[in-house]
């Protein structure tokens, strides 16, 4: 491994770690207090909106063309996982807007889908080490957006399990 590649790997991992720390601080200092003041559906909807832009992973196909060395199967796994996640999040929001209990079901489906997507991504990274090879928008997605999702997912789970269902549909 040459010195420049080593520096790129350190930069990418460093940016991801810094993003995780920053998003944890934002969550603890601002988001958690806000979520506690909102009704359960509103709090969940706030967290669901973070997942809507996951379709941005469609850029993987363009990144491949621009020499990002991700295999076709890994790109497809990433795209399918994230596009499905975005669709499920939107379905959950739409269900909540109609005050249907289906919003909770879709929210749990999103949690499961996101966990599977993250695990598949980590397993794939073990087989296709791409650290230090991303650039442009792909780098921003990996180092800023994915950490945001990783911080918001436990907050979504917390909102789904911490409040009684009796408060679920009041105040939407």
Buried (B, 14 or more C-beta within 10 A) or exposed (E): EEEEEEEBBEBBEEBBEEBBEBBBEEBEEEBEEEBEEBBBBBBBBBBBEBBBBBBBBBBBBEBBEEEBEBEEEBBEBBBEBBBBBBBBBBBBBEBBEEEBEBBBEBBBBBBEBBEEBBEBBEEBBEEEEBBBBBBEEBBBBBBBBBBBBBBBBEBBBBBBEEBEEEEBBEEB
